Amino acid sequence: MEKMERKLSLKKYLLAFILTIIIFSGGILVGIIIENARLENAKQSTLSEKVGLLSLQLQQRYIDSGIADCKSLNKILETNLNELGKKMELIMDYEKKSFFNQEEFDLQLRDYFLTEIQYFLISQEIDRQCSQDNIKILYFYDENKYDTQGSILGYLKNKFGENILIFSFNSEFKEEPMISLLLTSYKINQFPSIVIENEIFLGHQEVEELQKTICGDLQRIGKNITKECPIAN
């Protein structure tokens, strides 16, 4: 009788162990499927951004021939940059939750940051070929979840719209050397930091100071900023 009870107990433990393995393996399988779907979505987004960048580059080359006009280029650049920011946030979220495809998501992020840098360089080239139509802002941040600088810049973007372009870079993303090169070029060693038309602001900045600088730069390039900057006019 005792031997039979032992056998039954052993079978119960064995059955419980097998069920645990099945549930655990099923969870891993589901996780892999979800992560692969996210990776595929990230790749599709990257392809979309590449096409948009190539189109903008080709249009930029036709400025001198009169086929493309400056205002259209600036509008396309702003639209592409806004879309890039939204997609980048999604990829960064995927990357943080990744267990099986960390390296591939890091490559996706590198591609997005490089695309953003290319947009920045194109914006400078457009300024050289056309009259300057907007103010460029570089925003370097870290992983401090309590920092509100990004929200302040979001407010300013809503306020000034197409008059400002914001390029955001994660200073802690060491996988892309170009970010380190930008930090070195602008001598930035604390975060967050902001560069507005080559004027460097180290550390957290309040909205009033940033708005004052933006308004001054917009006034310098001859933009009608009566609504956004009534004091400056």
N, C-alpha and C positions, 0 to 999 in steps of 0.2 A: 504493500500500500504506500509506504514511504517512498519506494523507488518510483512508483507511478506518479506521485505528487511532484517528485524532483523532475521527472521527464516533462510533465505538464508545465512546470515553472520554467524549465529550460526552453521549451517550445514558445512560451509566452515572451520570454526575453529575446529569443531569436526572431520571433515575428515582429516585436517592437523595434528591434534593431534594423530589420529589413525595411519596415515601413518608414523609419527615420531616414534611412539611406535614400529611399525612393522620393520622399518629400524634399530632402535636401538637394538631391540631384535634379528634381523637377524645378526647384527654385533657381538653381544655377542655370538650367536650360532656358527658363523664362527670362532670366536676367541677360543671358547672351543674346537671345532673340531681340529683346527691347533695345539693348545697346547697339546691336548691328543695325537695327532700324534707324536709330539716332545717327549712327555713323553715315549711313546711306543718305539721310536727310542733310547732314552736314556737307557731304560731297556734292550733292545737288545744289546747295546754296553757294558753295565755292565756285562751281561752274558758272552759275548765274552771275556772280560778281566778276568773274574773269571776262565774261562776254561784255558786261557793262563797262569794265575798265578798257577793254580793247576798243570798243566803240568810241569811248571818250577820247582815247589817244589818237585814233584815226581822224576824228573830227577836229581835234586840236591841230593836226598837221595841215588841215585845209583852211586854216584861218587866213593865211596870207593870200590864198587864191580866191577868197571871198565866198567859198562854198559854205563855210560854217561861220556863224556870227558869235561874237563874244558873249552876249547876253544868254544865248541858248546854251553855250558851253557851261557858263556858271550855274545855270539852272539845273542842267544835267548832273554837274558835279555835286551840287547840294543834295539832289534826290538820291544819287548813288551813295553818297556818304551817309545819309540818314538811314538808308536801307542796310548798309554795311554795319552800322552801329547796332541795329535791331538784331541782325543775324549773328553778330559777334556775341551779344549777350546770351543768345540761345546756345551757341557752341561752348561758351565758357561754362554755362550751367551743365551741359553734357559732360564736359571735361572733368568737372568736380565730382560728378556722380559715376565716373567711369571706373570699372574694375578690370576689364579685359582688353580694352583698346586705348590705353592711356597714351601710348606713343603716337597713334594715328590722330587722336584728338589734338595732341600737342602740335602735330604737323598742320592740322587744319587751322589752329590758332595762329601759328607762324604765318601761314598764307594770308590770313585776314589782316594781321598787323602789317605785313609787307604791302598788301593792297592799299591799306590806309596811308602808309608812307608814300606810295606812288600817287595817291590822290593829292596829298599835300604838295608833292613836287610839281604835279600838273597844275595845281592852283597857283603856284608861284610862276610857272611858265605862262599861264594865261594872263597873269598880272603884267608880265614883261611884254606880251604881245598886244594886250588891250589896256585900257585904263582900269585901274584897280576898282573892283566893284564890291568887295567885302573885306572883313577883318578876319585874319587867321588866328586861331587860339589852339595852342598845344597844351594838353592836360595830362600830367604824369601823376599816377596814383599808385597806392599800394593796397594791400589786402585788409586794411583797417576798416572793419564793418561799421564803426561808429563815425567815420568821416562823412561830412555832409557836403563836401566841395562839389561832388558830382551833381547833387540836387540843385545847388546854387547855379551851376553852369546850365543845367536843364532849364531852370527858370529864365536865365538870360537868353537862352536859345529861343524859348517861347516868346520872349519880349522883343528880341531883335530879328527873329526869323532869318531870312536869307541874307541879311546884312552881316552875319557872322558865320564862320565855319569852325566847328570844334573837332579836333583830332585827339582821341584819347588813347593812352598807352599805359599798360600795366608794367610798372617799373620792376616788379618781381618776376616777370616772365623772362628768365635767363636763356631760354631756348632760342630766342631770336637776338642775335648780336646787334642788329640795327637799332634796337631800343636802347641798348647800352651806349651805342655811338651817339645817339641823340642826347642822352643824359650827359655824356662827356662834353659834347659840343656846346651845350648851354650851361655847363658847369652846375648841374642840378644834383644836390646831395641830400635833400630832405623832401618828404612827401606829406601831403600833395604839393605839387608846384605847377605853376601856370606860366606859359609864355604867350604874350599878346603882341604880335608884330615885333618880335625880338626884344620886348621888354619883359624881364624875368621877375616873377613873383614867387619867392620861396616860402613854403609853408601855407597853411590855410588862409584864405582871403575872404573877407566879407563881401557881400553883394555890392555895397556902395562903392568900394574902391575899384572893383572890376568894372562896374557900370561907368564910372567916371572915366576910366582909361579907354573903354570901348567908345564912349561918346566922343572923346577927344580925337580918336583915330578916325572915326566915321566923319567927323567934321573936317578933318584934314584932307580926306579924299573927296570931299564935296558932296556927301550924301545928305539927303533931306531927312533930318532926324528930329524934327520939331515934336513929333508925337512921342518918340522913345526917350528923347533927351531934351525936354523943354528948357532946362536950366542952361544948357550949352548954347542955346539959340537966343 
